[in-house]
Amino acid sequence: ARETGPELAQQVGTTIHGFVAGVGTGGTLMGIAQALRESGHPVRVAKALPEKGSVCFAGQPEVCGGIPGVVEGLSSIVDPSRIDVTIGVPEHEAIEAARGLCARGLAVGPSSGLNFAACRKLAKELGPGHTIATVLCDRMERYFSTDLFDDLSGTPG
C-alpha cells in the first residue's frame, strides 16, 4: 500500500472523502487508509463486511456463505481504532454488484462486488459532492462454476 495509496490519490486527482475495502489480510485497507490520511485527505475509512446469506461459491450447499478471501477477525494488521465504520453488505448485493461491473466490461469477482456495493452505501451516507474510492481486487475467472455466473448457466447454486 506504500505505492497503491499514493497512486490511487494521484489517479483520482481530487480530495478523497471515503475509502472502502473488504479485509483479507487487512493490508489494503490499512495501508491505503494510512497513505490517504498522511497525504491530507479527510478520508472516512470503511471496512466492507459481507453479511452471510445463501450464496454458494463452489456450487455446493455445504460451502455456502462468505465472500472468498474476506474474513472477520483473523487479521493482525487491522487496527479497529483506525476504521471509522463497518459497512455490512448482503452477499446477494455483492454478487449483483460484481455482475454489474462485469456487464460494464470489468472482469471482477465477488470481493470487488463487495467493495463496490459498500462504496455505494458510503456514498449515500456522505451525500453528493464527496469522492469515495475502493479497489477492484479480484478477477472473475476464478468463479466460473459459482453463483456469480448462475444467471448465465441457468443452474441454481
N, C-alpha and C positions, 0 to 999 in steps of 0.2 A: 504494500500500500504506500510505500515511500515514493513510488513512481505513479501509482494509479490515482491517488488523491490529487496531486498537483496536475496530472494530465486531465483528469475529469474537470477540475476547475478551469483549466485553460480552454478545453473544448467547449464547455458550457458558455464561457465568456461573459457571465453576469453573476450577480450575487446568488448564491445557493442558500435557500432558506430551509431545506429539508433534505436529508439523506436517509434512504431506506435500504435495508438488506436483511435477508434471512441469515441464520447463523449455522454454519457447518463448523469450521474451526474457530470462527469469530474474527479471523484476521482481516477480512474485507471490511466488515462493519467498523471495527475498532480503528484500523489503520486509516481508512478514508475519512472517518469522522475526525480523527486527530489532525490529519493533514488539512482538512477544510477549516477547522477551528483555528489552527495555527496560522493559516493564511487570512484570517479575519472574516470568514463567512459566519453569519449569525445562524448557524445551522441547527435545526432540530433533528436529533438523531433518533431514528425509529427502527426497532427490531421487528421484522416481519415474522410472524409465528403462525404456522398452519394450524387450523382448528380441525381436529380429527373428524373424519367422515367415512364414507364408504368407497372412496376412490381406491382402485386396485392397480398398483404399479407393476405387478408381474402377471396380471390377468388371472390371478388365483385368489379366491376369497380369504384364504388363510394368511395372506400377506398384504391385506388391505390396510389403509390408513398411513398417513405420513407422506411428506414430500421427501424423496430420496436426497440424502445429504444434509437435510435441515434437521437439527436436533435441538432439544431443550435441555439446558442444564449440564451439558457434557463438556463445554469448552472452558478451559482455564484462562483463556485470553480475554474473554468478555468481562468487562468491568461494569456491573449494573449501575454504578453511580454516574457513568458517562453516557447512559442511554436515557433519553427523555421520555420515550413512550414505547410500548409494545403494541403492535397492531395485529390483531387476530384476523386471519383470512380463512374462511371455509375452503376446504380442499377443492370443492367443485368450482369455486370462484377462481382459484389459482389455475385450474385446468382450462376454464373458459378464457382467462386472460392469455394463457400460453397459446391457445388455439387462435385467438385474435391476433396475436403478434405473428404467428406462423402465416396467417392469411395475409398479413401485410408484407410478407417476404422475409421475416426474421426467423430463422430456423432455430428456435429455442425450445427448452424443455420446461417442466413444471416449476423448477426453482425460480426461473426467470418470470414465469407467470405469477408466482407468489410475490416476488418483489414488485412487479408492475401493479398488481391488484392492491398491494399495500400502499404504493405511491398514490394511487387514485384516492384512497381513503385519507391519506395525509393531506393531499391537495385540497380535498373538500373541507377538511378541518381548518387549514390555514387560509383558504379563500383565494380569490383572484389576485393576481399580481405577485404571487410567490412562485419561486422556481424549486421544484423537487427533483432530485437526482437518484438514480439507482444504477445497478449493473445488471446486465443480462448475462448470467453466469453459467448457463449450461446449454447444450445443443440437443436438438430433438432426436437425432438418430439413435440414441440410447433407449428410446421409449417407444419404438415402433410397435411392440407387442403389448402395450399398456393401454390404460383408459384414456390417455392423451389422444389416441387415434381411434377410439371406438366408433366415433361418428363416421369414419371412413371405412372401417371393416364391417360394420353392421353387427359386430359381436359384442354383447354386453360384457363388462368387466367382471 
